[in-house]
Amino acid sequence: MVWKVLGGLLALWIVLSIAGVLIKGLFWLAVLGGVLFVATAAIGWAKDRKQIKP
């Protein structure tokens, strides 16, 4: 369940970043999408690493 949500969020952030690059004047949207993508990936990585430890 958690992985589906994280995957959906990662896909959403990629779409926002691409839209920000393609639409002139929305560079801030590309930056925001990139920051949110990295943050979501870091949260997913931390959750995965936490579950591996006994």
Distance bins in CASP14 RR format, pairs under 12 A and 6 or more apart:
PFRMAT RR
TARGET T0000
AUTHOR 0000-0000-0000
RMODE 2
METHOD distances of the structure
MODEL  1
1 7 0 0 0 0 0 1 0 0 0 0 0
1 8 0 0 0 0 0 1 0 0 0 0 0
1 47 0 0 0 0 0 1 0 0 0 0 0
2 8 0 0 0 0 0 1 0 0 0 0 0
2 9 0 0 0 0 0 1 0 0 0 0 0
2 40 0 0 0 0 0 1 0 0 0 0 0
2 43 0 0 0 0 1 0 0 0 0 0 0
2 44 0 0 0 0 1 0 0 0 0 0 0
2 46 0 0 0 0 0 1 0 0 0 0 0
2 47 1 0 0 1 0 0 0 0 0 0 0
2 48 0 0 0 0 1 0 0 0 0 0 0
2 50 0 0 0 0 0 1 0 0 0 0 0
2 51 0 0 0 0 1 0 0 0 0 0 0
3 9 0 0 0 0 0 1 0 0 0 0 0
3 10 0 0 0 0 0 1 0 0 0 0 0
3 40 0 0 0 0 0 1 0 0 0 0 0
3 43 0 0 0 0 0 1 0 0 0 0 0
3 44 0 0 0 0 1 0 0 0 0 0 0
3 45 0 0 0 0 0 1 0 0 0 0 0
3 47 0 0 0 0 1 0 0 0 0 0 0
3 48 0 0 0 0 1 0 0 0 0 0 0
3 51 0 0 0 0 0 1 0 0 0 0 0
4 10 0 0 0 0 0 1 0 0 0 0 0
4 11 0 0 0 0 0 1 0 0 0 0 0
5 11 0 0 0 0 0 1 0 0 0 0 0
5 12 0 0 0 0 0 1 0 0 0 0 0
5 40 0 0 0 0 1 0 0 0 0 0 0
5 43 0 0 0 0 0 1 0 0 0 0 0
5 44 0 0 0 0 1 0 0 0 0 0 0
5 47 0 0 0 0 0 1 0 0 0 0 0
6 12 0 0 0 0 0 1 0 0 0 0 0
6 13 0 0 0 0 0 1 0 0 0 0 0
6 36 0 0 0 0 0 1 0 0 0 0 0
6 37 0 0 0 0 0 1 0 0 0 0 0
6 39 0 0 0 0 0 1 0 0 0 0 0
6 40 1 0 0 1 0 0 0 0 0 0 0
6 41 0 0 0 0 1 0 0 0 0 0 0
6 42 0 0 0 0 0 1 0 0 0 0 0
6 43 1 0 0 1 0 0 0 0 0 0 0
6 44 1 0 1 0 0 0 0 0 0 0 0
6 45 0 0 0 0 1 0 0 0 0 0 0
6 46 0 0 0 0 0 1 0 0 0 0 0
6 47 0 0 0 0 1 0 0 0 0 0 0
6 48 0 0 0 0 1 0 0 0 0 0 0
7 13 0 0 0 0 1 0 0 0 0 0 0
7 14 0 0 0 0 1 0 0 0 0 0 0
7 37 0 0 0 0 0 1 0 0 0 0 0
7 40 1 0 0 1 0 0 0 0 0 0 0
7 41 0 0 0 0 1 0 0 0 0 0 0
7 43 0 0 0 0 0 1 0 0 0 0 0
7 44 0 0 0 0 1 0 0 0 0 0 0
8 14 0 0 0 0 1 0 0 0 0 0 0
8 15 0 0 0 0 1 0 0 0 0 0 0
8 16 0 0 0 0 0 1 0 0 0 0 0
8 36 0 0 0 0 0 1 0 0 0 0 0
8 37 0 0 0 0 0 1 0 0 0 0 0
8 40 0 0 0 0 1 0 0 0 0 0 0
8 41 0 0 0 0 0 1 0 0 0 0 0
8 44 0 0 0 0 0 1 0 0 0 0 0
9 15 0 0 0 0 0 1 0 0 0 0 0
9 16 0 0 0 0 0 1 0 0 0 0 0
9 33 0 0 0 0 0 1 0 0 0 0 0
9 34 0 0 0 0 0 1 0 0 0 0 0
9 36 1 0 0 1 0 0 0 0 0 0 0
9 37 0 0 0 0 1 0 0 0 0 0 0
9 38 0 0 0 0 0 1 0 0 0 0 0
9 39 0 0 0 0 1 0 0 0 0 0 0
9 40 1 0 1 0 0 0 0 0 0 0 0
9 41 0 0 0 0 1 0 0 0 0 0 0
9 43 0 0 0 0 1 0 0 0 0 0 0
9 44 0 0 0 0 1 0 0 0 0 0 0
10 16 0 0 0 0 0 1 0 0 0 0 0
10 17 0 0 0 0 0 1 0 0 0 0 0
10 33 0 0 0 0 0 1 0 0 0 0 0
10 34 0 0 0 0 0 1 0 0 0 0 0
10 36 0 0 0 0 1 0 0 0 0 0 0
10 37 1 0 0 1 0 0 0 0 0 0 0
10 38 0 0 0 0 1 0 0 0 0 0 0
10 39 0 0 0 0 0 1 0 0 0 0 0
10 40 1 0 1 0 0 0 0 0 0 0 0
10 41 1 0 0 1 0 0 0 0 0 0 0
10 42 0 0 0 0 0 1 0 0 0 0 0
10 43 0 0 0 0 0 1 0 0 0 0 0
10 44 0 0 0 0 1 0 0 0 0 0 0
10 45 0 0 0 0 0 1 0 0 0 0 0
11 17 0 0 0 0 0 1 0 0 0 0 0
11 18 0 0 0 0 0 1 0 0 0 0 0
11 33 0 0 0 0 0 1 0 0 0 0 0
11 36 0 0 0 0 0 1 0 0 0 0 0
11 37 0 0 0 0 1 0 0 0 0 0 0
11 40 0 0 0 0 0 1 0 0 0 0 0
11 41 0 0 0 0 0 1 0 0 0 0 0
12 18 0 0 0 0 0 1 0 0 0 0 0
12 19 0 0 0 0 0 1 0 0 0 0 0
12 32 0 0 0 0 0 1 0 0 0 0 0
12 33 0 0 0 0 1 0 0 0 0 0 0
12 34 0 0 0 0 0 1 0 0 0 0 0
12 36 0 0 0 0 1 0 0 0 0 0 0
12 37 0 0 0 0 1 0 0 0 0 0 0
12 40 0 0 0 0 1 0 0 0 0 0 0
13 19 0 0 0 0 0 1 0 0 0 0 0
13 20 0 0 0 0 0 1 0 0 0 0 0
13 29 0 0 0 0 0 1 0 0 0 0 0
13 30 0 0 0 0 0 1 0 0 0 0 0
13 31 0 0 0 0 0 1 0 0 0 0 0
13 32 0 0 0 0 1 0 0 0 0 0 0
13 33 1 0 1 0 0 0 0 0 0 0 0
13 34 1 0 0 1 0 0 0 0 0 0 0
13 35 0 0 0 0 1 0 0 0 0 0 0
13 36 1 0 1 0 0 0 0 0 0 0 0
13 37 1 1 0 0 0 0 0 0 0 0 0
13 38 0 0 0 0 1 0 0 0 0 0 0
13 39 0 0 0 0 1 0 0 0 0 0 0
13 40 1 0 0 1 0 0 0 0 0 0 0
13 41 0 0 0 0 1 0 0 0 0 0 0
13 43 0 0 0 0 0 1 0 0 0 0 0
14 20 0 0 0 0 0 1 0 0 0 0 0
14 21 0 0 0 0 0 1 0 0 0 0 0
14 30 0 0 0 0 0 1 0 0 0 0 0
14 33 1 0 0 1 0 0 0 0 0 0 0
14 34 0 0 0 0 1 0 0 0 0 0 0
14 36 0 0 0 0 1 0 0 0 0 0 0
14 37 1 0 0 1 0 0 0 0 0 0 0
14 38 0 0 0 0 0 1 0 0 0 0 0
14 40 0 0 0 0 0 1 0 0 0 0 0
14 41 0 0 0 0 0 1 0 0 0 0 0
15 21 0 0 0 0 0 1 0 0 0 0 0
15 22 0 0 0 0 0 1 0 0 0 0 0
15 29 0 0 0 0 0 1 0 0 0 0 0
15 30 0 0 0 0 0 1 0 0 0 0 0
15 33 0 0 0 0 1 0 0 0 0 0 0
15 34 0 0 0 0 0 1 0 0 0 0 0
15 36 0 0 0 0 0 1 0 0 0 0 0
15 37 0 0 0 0 0 1 0 0 0 0 0
16 22 0 0 0 0 0 1 0 0 0 0 0
16 23 0 0 0 0 0 1 0 0 0 0 0
16 26 0 0 0 0 1 0 0 0 0 0 0
16 28 0 0 0 0 0 1 0 0 0 0 0
16 29 1 0 1 0 0 0 0 0 0 0 0
16 30 1 0 0 1 0 0 0 0 0 0 0
16 31 0 0 0 0 0 1 0 0 0 0 0
16 32 1 0 0 1 0 0 0 0 0 0 0
16 33 1 0 1 0 0 0 0 0 0 0 0
16 34 0 0 0 0 1 0 0 0 0 0 0
16 35 0 0 0 0 0 1 0 0 0 0 0
16 36 1 0 0 1 0 0 0 0 0 0 0
16 37 0 0 0 0 1 0 0 0 0 0 0
16 40 0 0 0 0 0 1 0 0 0 0 0
17 23 0 0 0 0 0 1 0 0 0 0 0
17 26 0 0 0 0 0 1 0 0 0 0 0
17 27 0 0 0 0 0 1 0 0 0 0 0
17 28 0 0 0 0 0 1 0 0 0 0 0
17 29 1 0 0 1 0 0 0 0 0 0 0
17 30 1 0 1 0 0 0 0 0 0 0 0
17 31 0 0 0 0 1 0 0 0 0 0 0
17 32 0 0 0 0 1 0 0 0 0 0 0
17 33 1 0 1 0 0 0 0 0 0 0 0
17 34 1 0 1 0 0 0 0 0 0 0 0
17 35 0 0 0 0 1 0 0 0 0 0 0
17 36 0 0 0 0 1 0 0 0 0 0 0
17 37 1 0 0 1 0 0 0 0 0 0 0
17 38 0 0 0 0 0 1 0 0 0 0 0
18 26 0 0 0 0 0 1 0 0 0 0 0
18 29 0 0 0 0 1 0 0 0 0 0 0
18 30 1 0 0 1 0 0 0 0 0 0 0
18 33 0 0 0 0 1 0 0 0 0 0 0
18 34 0 0 0 0 0 1 0 0 0 0 0
18 37 0 0 0 0 0 1 0 0 0 0 0
19 25 0 0 0 0 0 1 0 0 0 0 0
19 26 1 0 0 1 0 0 0 0 0 0 0
19 27 0 0 0 0 0 1 0 0 0 0 0
19 28 0 0 0 0 0 1 0 0 0 0 0
19 29 1 0 0 1 0 0 0 0 0 0 0
19 30 1 0 0 1 0 0 0 0 0 0 0
19 32 0 0 0 0 0 1 0 0 0 0 0
19 33 0 0 0 0 1 0 0 0 0 0 0
19 34 0 0 0 0 0 1 0 0 0 0 0
20 26 1 0 1 0 0 0 0 0 0 0 0
20 27 1 0 0 1 0 0 0 0 0 0 0
20 28 0 0 0 0 1 0 0 0 0 0 0
20 29 1 1 0 0 0 0 0 0 0 0 0
20 30 1 0 1 0 0 0 0 0 0 0 0
20 31 0 0 0 0 1 0 0 0 0 0 0
20 32 0 0 0 0 1 0 0 0 0 0 0
20 33 0 0 0 0 1 0 0 0 0 0 0
20 34 0 0 0 0 0 1 0 0 0 0 0
21 27 1 0 0 1 0 0 0 0 0 0 0
21 28 0 0 0 0 0 1 0 0 0 0 0
21 29 0 0 0 0 1 0 0 0 0 0 0
21 30 1 0 1 0 0 0 0 0 0 0 0
21 31 0 0 0 0 0 1 0 0 0 0 0
21 32 0 0 0 0 0 1 0 0 0 0 0
21 33 0 0 0 0 0 1 0 0 0 0 0
21 34 0 0 0 0 0 1 0 0 0 0 0
22 29 0 0 0 0 1 0 0 0 0 0 0
22 30 0 0 0 0 1 0 0 0 0 0 0
23 29 1 0 0 1 0 0 0 0 0 0 0
23 30 0 0 0 0 1 0 0 0 0 0 0
24 30 0 0 0 0 0 1 0 0 0 0 0
25 31 0 0 0 0 0 1 0 0 0 0 0
26 32 0 0 0 0 1 0 0 0 0 0 0
26 33 0 0 0 0 0 1 0 0 0 0 0
27 33 0 0 0 0 0 1 0 0 0 0 0
27 34 0 0 0 0 0 1 0 0 0 0 0
28 34 0 0 0 0 0 1 0 0 0 0 0
28 35 0 0 0 0 0 1 0 0 0 0 0
29 35 0 0 0 0 0 1 0 0 0 0 0
29 36 0 0 0 0 0 1 0 0 0 0 0
30 36 0 0 0 0 0 1 0 0 0 0 0
30 37 0 0 0 0 0 1 0 0 0 0 0
31 37 0 0 0 0 0 1 0 0 0 0 0
31 38 0 0 0 0 0 1 0 0 0 0 0
32 38 0 0 0 0 0 1 0 0 0 0 0
32 39 0 0 0 0 0 1 0 0 0 0 0
33 39 0 0 0 0 1 0 0 0 0 0 0
33 40 0 0 0 0 1 0 0 0 0 0 0
33 41 0 0 0 0 0 1 0 0 0 0 0
34 40 0 0 0 0 1 0 0 0 0 0 0
34 41 0 0 0 0 1 0 0 0 0 0 0
34 42 0 0 0 0 0 1 0 0 0 0 0
35 41 0 0 0 0 0 1 0 0 0 0 0
35 42 0 0 0 0 0 1 0 0 0 0 0
36 42 0 0 0 0 0 1 0 0 0 0 0
36 43 0 0 0 0 0 1 0 0 0 0 0
37 43 0 0 0 0 0 1 0 0 0 0 0
37 44 0 0 0 0 0 1 0 0 0 0 0
38 44 0 0 0 0 0 1 0 0 0 0 0
38 45 0 0 0 0 0 1 0 0 0 0 0
39 45 0 0 0 0 0 1 0 0 0 0 0
39 46 0 0 0 0 0 1 0 0 0 0 0
40 46 0 0 0 0 0 1 0 0 0 0 0
40 47 0 0 0 0 0 1 0 0 0 0 0
41 47 0 0 0 0 0 1 0 0 0 0 0
41 48 0 0 0 0 0 1 0 0 0 0 0
42 48 0 0 0 0 0 1 0 0 0 0 0
42 49 0 0 0 0 0 1 0 0 0 0 0
43 49 0 0 0 0 0 1 0 0 0 0 0
43 50 0 0 0 0 0 1 0 0 0 0 0
44 50 0 0 0 0 1 0 0 0 0 0 0
44 51 0 0 0 0 0 1 0 0 0 0 0
45 51 0 0 0 0 0 1 0 0 0 0 0
45 52 0 0 0 0 0 1 0 0 0 0 0
46 52 0 0 0 0 0 1 0 0 0 0 0
46 53 0 0 0 0 0 1 0 0 0 0 0
47 53 0 0 0 0 0 1 0 0 0 0 0
END
